[in-house]
Amino acid sequence: MQNLAAATAAAAAASAALLLAVPALAGDRVGDPAFQTRSPVLAQNGMAATAQPLATQAALDILKAGGSAVDAAIAANAVLGLVEPVGNGIGGDLFALVWDPKTKALAGLDASGFAPAGTDVAAIRRRNTSGTIGPAGLDSVTVPGAVAGWDALHRKYGKLPFATLLQPAIRLAREGFPVSPVIARQWATNLARFEERKSAIARFDLATQLYAPAGRAPGAGEIFRNPDLADTLEIVGRDGAAGFYSGFTAAAIDTHMRSVGGSMRAGDLAAMQAEWVAPISAPYRGHVVWQMPPATQGVATLQILRMVERFDVKSMGFGSADHVHLMVEAKKLAFADRAKFIADPRLVPVPVKGLLSDAYTAERAALIRMDKANPDTMPAGDPGERSDTTYLATADRDGMMVSLIQSNYRGMGSGIVAARPGGKTLGFMFQNRGAQFSLDPAAANVIAPMKRPFHTIIPGFVTRDGDAWAALGVMGGSMQPQGQAQVIVNMIDFGMDVQQAGDAPRFRHSGGADPGDGVEAPALFLESQISIATRAELQQRGHVLKSTRDDVGGYQAIRRDPVNRVYWGGSDMRKDGQAAGF
């Protein structure tokens, strides 16, 4: 009996210790990983995965009406600009990767704007005494590219009339919609930050008039309307890109910018053109991973994966110290090159082929020590060549798939909202992408008139055996390359489905050089379900763990099963989003 009592006591103690070691979870899914929140969505005829359910439903309505995956993506993006203004809108830029099932090829669209022709670089340096361009105010504004992107996408791949695609957003803008919880929190946070920086924001009253009509950010469940945006979208729906970059809208922007001392003019808007470009790619364990070329940071994702491929990640086990350490060390090396080389390739030679070559990848991977963390600020290599955001994915019954990302950059953008005659606004905020420029005259990414800044936003795509396999994206500035690499490793190395890959705990390394001269404190953030043992081992190897929470981005993805002709959709539990199909 004494032995039984001792054994019972020991078992109780072990059980108590286990409870302390295991994070509290909402529930258990038998047969699935503990971190998985729900099943992936499966459908045959069409799929959409976005950061807000109203946008997903708009995309499905377009697909059911006979629209292409591109039509659905445009409709969803227009709705997101209304219901998720904390991450995107027609004042921002856009990038897209489109899989064309007819040609079995991937096309890339760069719809990013540039610094206005009248940009006074010397004056910007005088105003920004900290050495970096602030995220609020006129200095951070660049020409918006999103509407040019919609127009180019529709001209090449659209089936339904352009005006039809904007109707869901126009209707919701006029009738109103309930603000969702995560977006409501971000909305309040962004308005508070704007309030702190309002002295730098010309006509800040217009921003509050538009986004805080009750004197504060709308709360979760409150109805928000934006009839000013509906008016602008109706013009765009009728006239296409010309409805934004010329005529009434362009004239209103020109007049407003002149009145507040901004440098953007009607001529800058007229010069905005979206550009079809060849995506860049790299192999990864029998798959091919695709990214947009510079000036985006997509090459960093490919560099991380090329280095990681040289190690047996699967045998390390998901969430182990070896797994996390390897991914972080590869990120440090890729980001050192990102800071040195990535800029507008029209004006600066970017050595993409060298950065992704076998020889250079081997050289950089050899710097990774599995027993010890390298310095958080690693030096860039020499490849030898001299030559806040929303993401969505859509797919249609014909096999077309779209990976699209769109952003106002940090938070809601610059704080600059343009007035129009009659006391109204144009219904959107201009991006602050110009804050990503460097002020260092020797930097590749130094600000200059008509130059595009380094871009953080990157849509991702994966093919296998010459066919589409997955459209995916992870939002969140510098989190995007490391986040994409993590979910791709989750799917390919650890065999996770499209929902598990996004629900799995992520980690974010900050610190090191930045193309815009920004400085992040060196630290490694681990989500709560990464074990105590892993944390202890990482600290022993020299990693500095971050004690406060950090943003690991939002994730959406669609994976295609070509054998059964089925789409698998996943949507991040960390956001308000939804994957749905039919």
N, C-alpha and C positions, 0 to 999 in steps of 0.2 A: 504493500500500500504506500510505503514511503517513496519507493521508486516511482510509482504511478503519480503521486502528488508532485514529486520533483519534476517529472517529465511534463506534467500538466502546466506547472508554473513556468518551466522553460519555454513551452510552446506559446503560452500567453505572452511572455516577454518578447519572444521572437515576432509574434503577431503585432504587438504594439509598436515594435521597432519598424516593422514593414509598413505599417500605416503612416508612421512619421516620414518614411523615406519616399512614399508614393504620393505624387500630387493629387489633390482632390479633383475628381472628374465628374462630369455631369451624369454619366451613365456608362455602362459597358455594352459593347457590341460583340456578341459571341462570334469568334472567328476572324475578327478584324483587329488591327492594332489599337491600343488603348487611346491613342490620340485621335482616331478617326471620328468625325462628328456625324457623318451621314453617308449614304451611298452615293456613288456617282450616278449621274442621270444618263440613261441610255435611250437612243432614238435613231430612227432610220432616215427620216425625210428632211430633217433640218435641226440645227442646234444653235443656241446662243448662250454665251456666258459673259455677264457684265457685272459691274459693281453695284447695280441697283435694279431691283426686280421690274420696275416700270420700263426701264430701258430694254431689259431682256424680253419683256412681253411685246414691246414695240417691234423689236427685231423679228420675233416669231410671227406677228401679224403680217409683216412685209413678206416673209418667206411663204406663208400660207396663201398670200395673194399672188404668188408667182414671181416674186422678186428674187434676185440673186443674193448670194452671201454678201456681196459688196453693197447692194441696196440695203440689206438688213443692218450691216455695220454702220452705214451712214445714218440710218434712222435711229439706231441705238445711241450713236455718238451725239446726235442732236439732242436727244432726250437727256443724256448724261450731263451735257452742258447746262441744262436747266436744273435738274434734280440733284446734281453733284457739283455745284459751282466751286466747291473747295478743292477740286482737282483738275477741272478742265473747263473748256468753253470756247466760243469762237474767237476769243481774244488770244488764243494760244496756238501752238504748233501741232503737227500730226506726222506720224510715220506709220506705214503699213506694209505688210508682206502679204501677197495674194497668190494662193496656189490655183493655177489654171488647169483643170482636169483635161482640157482639150489638148494642150501642148505639153502636159506633164512638166511644167516649169514654174518657178517661183519668180514673181516680179516684186520689185521694191519701189515704194513711193516715198520720196523725201519732200514733205510739205512744211519745211522750216523756214522761218523768216530771218531777217538780217537787221543789222543796225542801220537806222535811217541814213540817207546820203548826207544829211546836214549834221551828223553827229560831230560835236566839238570835243575831241578826245582830251585836249589840254584842259578844257573847262571841267570835264568829268573828273580828271585827276585832281584838280584843285578842290572840287566839292567833296570828294571821297578821301578824306585825309587818313582814313584807316588803312588805305592801300588796296581795298576791295570795293567793288560796287555794291551798294546797299540793295536789299531786296524790295524796298518800297520807294516809289516815286518815279519820276520821268526818266532818270538815267538808266533804269533797268528795263525800259520798254523797248521791245523789238517788234518788227512788222509781223502781224499774225498770219499763220499759214494754213490754219485748219480748213477754212472754206475753200481755198484753192485746192486743198487735198481732196475734199469731198467732190469737187467739180471734176478733177482729173480721174478719180476712181470711177465716178458715174459714167463719164464719157467712154471709158474703156470697157467697163464690165457691167454697167447698169442695164436693167430691163424695164423697170417701172419709171414713170415720169418723175423727174427730180422733185417737183413740188409735192408729190405724193409722199415722198420719203420724209419730208419735214413736217407733215401734218400732225403726227402724234406729239411732237414737241410743241408745236404751235397751240394745239388744243389744250395740253397740260399747262402751258404758260398762261393761257387766258382763263381757264377754269380753275386752276390751282391743283396742288397735289400735297399729300401729307409728307412732311420731311421725315426721313428715316433716322434711326437712333445714332449710328456712328457718324453720319454726315452732320447731324445736329450738333454733336459734340465738337467736331472739327470746325464747323461754321462759327460757333461761339469763340473757340480758341483763336481763330484767324481774325475775327473782328476785334478781339482784345489786343492782338498784336498790332493791328492797324492803328488802333487808338493810341498805343504807345509811340507809334511812328508817324502820327498824323501831320506833324510839322513838315515832314518830307513829302507829303502827298498833296499835290495840287488839286483843289476842289474836292477835298475829302468828303464834303457834304453830299456829293453825288453818289459816292460809294455807300454811305449810310442810307441815303434815300432809296437806293435800289435793294440793298441786301439787309437792311435793318429798318423796315418801314414802321415797325412798332417801337423803335428806339432801342432794339436789341435783336440778337439773332433769333430766328424762329426755333422753338423747341421741338423735340420729337413728337410727331403726331399733329403738329400745327400745320394749317394749310398756308402754303406760300404761292403767290402768283407773280408772274413777271410779264405783264402785257407789253412792256417796252421791247423785250426780247422777241416776243411773238411778232411785233411789227417788223423788226429787222429780219427775222427768219422768213416772213412772207415775201419780202423783197428778194431775198436770196433764192427762195423757192421759185419765184417767177423768172428771175434773170440769171440764175446761176452765179458763178464767181463774179461776174460783172456787177451783180447786185450788192456786192460787198466792197469790191476794189475800185469801183468807179461810181458815178452818179451820186444819188442822195447820201448814201452811207459814207462814201469816201469824202464827200464835201463836208459833211458834219464832223468827221474826224479831223480833217484839215483845219477847219475853223476852230474847233476846240483846242487842238494842239497849239495853234498860233496864240490863242487867248491865254494859255497857261504857261507858255514858254517851252513847249515840247518841240522836238526836232522833226517828228514824223509829218510828212506832207502827202498830198494826193498822189504825187509822182512816185513816192515810195510804194504806196499801195498798188498803183498801176503796174509797177515793176515786179510784183510778187508772182512767181510762177512755181507750181509744184513740178518736181522733176522725177521722171522714172529712172531708176538706177539699178545696177546689177547688185544683188545681195552678195555678201561675203559668207564664206562657210569654212567649216573644219570637220573632219571625221571624228566620231566618238563611238567606239565599240560597235561597229557595224551600222551605225546611223550617221547621218550628216546633219549638223546643227547649223542653222542659218541666222544671220544677223544683218542689220543695215550697216552700210559702211560709214566711215567718218563723214561729217563731224559728230556722229553719235559714238557712244562708248561701247557699241556692240562687240568690237574686236576684243575687249577685255573679257567678255563672257567666253569667247572662243579660246583665248589664251589660258584662262583658268582650266577649262576642260582639257585642252591639249596637254597641260602639265599633269592634271589629275589622272589622265588615261595611262600614264606611265607607272601607276601604282595599282595594287590589287585592293580597290576600295571595298568590294563585296565581302572579302574575308575579314576586313576590319570590323564590320558590323555597324549598323546605323546608330548614330548617337554616341559612338565610342570616342575616346580621346583621340585615337589615331585618325578617325574619320574627320572630326571637327578640325583638328590641328592641320591636317593636309589641306583641307579646303581653305582655311584661313591663310596658310603660308603661300598657297598659289595665288590667292587674291592679292596679297601684299605685293608680289612681284608684278602681276598684271597691272595693278593700279599705279605702280611707279612708272611703268611705260605709258600708261594712260595720261598721267600728268605731263609728261615730257612731249609726247608726240601728237596727241589727238587735237585737231583743229579743223577749220574749213578747208577741205582738200582743193577747192578752187583757187585758194591763195597760198596754201602751205603744203608742201609735199609730205604725205603721211605714209610711212613704210609698212603698209598692211601685210604685204606678202612676206616681208622679212620677219615681222612679229609672229606670224603663224607658221613659219617654216619649221621643218623637222629639226634642223640643226640648232636654231635659236631656241625652240621649245625645250630641247634636251639640255641646252646650256643653262636655261633658267630653272628647269626642274631640278637640276643637279645642286642648286643652291638650297633646296629644301632639306632640312635636317629633321628627322622624325623624333629625335630625342630632345630638341630644344627649339624654342621659338626664335625666329630671326627678329631683328629690330623692326618696330612698327613702321618706320620710315626706311624703306629699302631703296637703294639707288636704281635708276633706270638702266636698262641694258643698251646694247648697240646691235640692232638687228641687221646692220650692214647694208641697208638700202638708202639711197639718196634720191630718190625720185620725188511736288505733290501731284498728281498724275492719275489718269484713269486708263485701264486696259480692258479690251474686250476681244472676244473671238466669236466668229460666226461660221456656219457651214450650211450648205444647201444640198438638195437631193441629187444634184449633178456631180457632187464631189468638190465643188469650189470651197476653199477655206480662206478665211481672212484673219490675220493677226494684226490688230490695230491698237496703237497707243497714242494718247493725246493729253496735253498738259498745259497748264498756265505756269508751270515751274513751281516755285515755292509757295505753299499755301494756296490762297485764292488768286495770287498774282501780285501785280504792282501796287494795287490800291487805286489805280487810275481808271475812272469810268468817264466816258465821253458824254457830254450833253448834246442835245439836238434842239432845234427850235420848238418852242411851246412849253419849256420847262421839263421836258422828259429826258430820258437817257436813251442810249442805244441798246441797253439791256444786258451788257456784258462788261467784264473787267479785262484790261490788257495784261498780258503775261509780263513776268519780270525775268525773262530768260536772259536779258542783257547782264544780269548779275553774275552769270556764269563766265563772262569774259574776264580775262586777266588785264591788269593795268601795268604789268611788267613789259617794257618795250622789247625785251629779248625773248619773251614767251611766244610759243607758236600760236597760242590762243589769245593773243593781245587784241584788244578792241580796235576796230577800224571801221570807217563808213562802208556800208554795203557788204560787210563781212558777217557770216553766220557764226554764232557762238558754238562752242563745245556743247553737245547735247547729252543729257542723261537718259532720255526716254528711248527705249529699245523694244520693239516687238520681237518675239522669238518664234522660230519655226524649226521643226525636225522632220526629216524625210528618212525613209528606209527602203532599200531596194528600188530606188527611183520613183517612189510614190509618197504621197503625203502621209505623215504619221502623227504629228501633233502641232497645234498652234497654241502658244502659251506666252504668258507675260507675268512679271512680278513688278509691282509699282514701288516707288520710293527712292528716287535720287540714286545715291551711290549704292543702295541696296540692290539695285536691279541686276547688275552682272553677277554678283555673288548669290542673289536669290534665284536667278534663272539657273545658274550652275547647280545649286543645291537641288532644285526640283527635278532637273534633268537626271542627275545622279540618282535621286530617289526612284525615278521611274525605270531607268535603264540598269543601274547596278543593283538596286535593292528590290526591284520588281513590284513597286507600288503602283496601284491604279491611279487614275487622274485625280481623284478626290483625296486619297491617302497622301499623295505626293505634296499636295498643298497644305493639308492639315498637319503634317508632320512638323514637329518643333524645328524652328529655324534659328539661325545665329547670324549676327551682324558684326563685322569688324569695322571699326572706325579708326581714323588716323592716317597720316601720310600726306604726301603732296597732293594738291588738287589743281586741275587745269584753270580754275578761276581764282587761284591764290587763297582759297578758303582753308582754314585750319580746323580739323576735328581732333579732339583729345584722343590719344591712343587708348583704345579699350575694346574688349570683346564682350558683346551682349549675348547671352544664351537664354532662350525661352525656358519657362519653368519646368517643362517635362524632360529636359536634359538632366541626367542623373547627377547626384552628389559626387559619385565616384569619378565621373568624367570631369566635373568642375575641378575637383582636387588635383587630378592628374594634369589638367591643362595649366593650372597655376604652378605646379611643380616644374613644368616645361618653360615657364617664363611668361605666360600670357597674363595680362592684366584684365581681370573680369570686371565688367561694369555692374554696379550695384543697383542703379536705377533702370527703369524700363526704357526700351528703345523701339523704334518702328522697324518691323521686319517686312513691311510692304504688304500689299494685297495681291492676290493671285487669281487668275482665271485661266482655264485651259479647255481645249477640246482635242481629244485623241481619236483617230480614225482606225477602225478595224476593217481592212480591205477585204478580208475573207468573208465575213458575215455582212459587210456593208452596214456597219453600225457605228454611230458616233457615241463617244463617252465624254460627258461634260463634268467639269469640276469647278467649284466656286469657293473662294476663301471664307472660312468661318470668321476671320478677323474683320470682315467688311459687311456691308448690308446686302451683298450681291446674291445672284441666283443664276444657276445653270438650268436651262429648260429646253425641251425639244418636242418634236411631234413625229 
